[in-house]
Amino acid sequence: MNPSIIDSAVSEALKVLKEGGVILYPTDTIWGIGCDATNEEAVRRVFEIKRRSEAKSLVLLACDLDMVARYIKEIPGMAIDLVEVNDAPMTIVYPGAQYLAPGVVAEDGSVGIRIPLEDGFCRQLVRKLRRPLVSTSANISGEPAPEGFREISEEIKSAVDYVVPASLGAGATGRASQIIKIGLRGEVEIIRK
């Protein structure tokens, strides 16, 4: 992939996100709808675009554990171990979310965060944004998640402020990540394998 195409798309997406906009972009797993996870109005727009209940929390992307630590009161030791040995996309649901828009935090105060394994488009974008990025599937709530860019509805494409070039989606696997919830005392719940 041409680095200048990635750099250009990161710059454009970053500009939109900093202005409170919503983007359509390839994550490390599937195509997603995203915004700055600290911007309450942008998060509200994501729920509107997906026609999703705000009672359901959203998954976030972070660039590294240092970023996770800024938005979680206390990272369980087991979560650190999992991140360090992980070799497949894995979302960890952490207790004690802080400094995030209310819509991304679950009723119990937890939040799901994934660190992309590859240093591709989305990880570079999150690093430059310097805040977690909302990462929810690019579909209307209740409909199947698109496996690739071609399956994304025109309704979704036209509702966002910026669409990342489809050519950058080659790294998306088309499969959702596993989700594991970890408590401060080492409790583990596998939500999705």
Secondary structure, 3 states (H helix, E strand, C coil): CCHHHHHHHHHHHHHHHHCCCCEEEECCCCEEEECECCCHHHHHHHHHHHCCCCCCCCEEECCCHHHHHHHECCCCHHHHHHHHHCCCCEEEEECCECCCCHHHCCCCCCEEEECCCCCCHHHHHHHHHCCCEECEECCCCCCCCCCCHHHCCHHHHHHCCEECCHHHHHHCCCCCCEEEEECCCCCEEEEEC
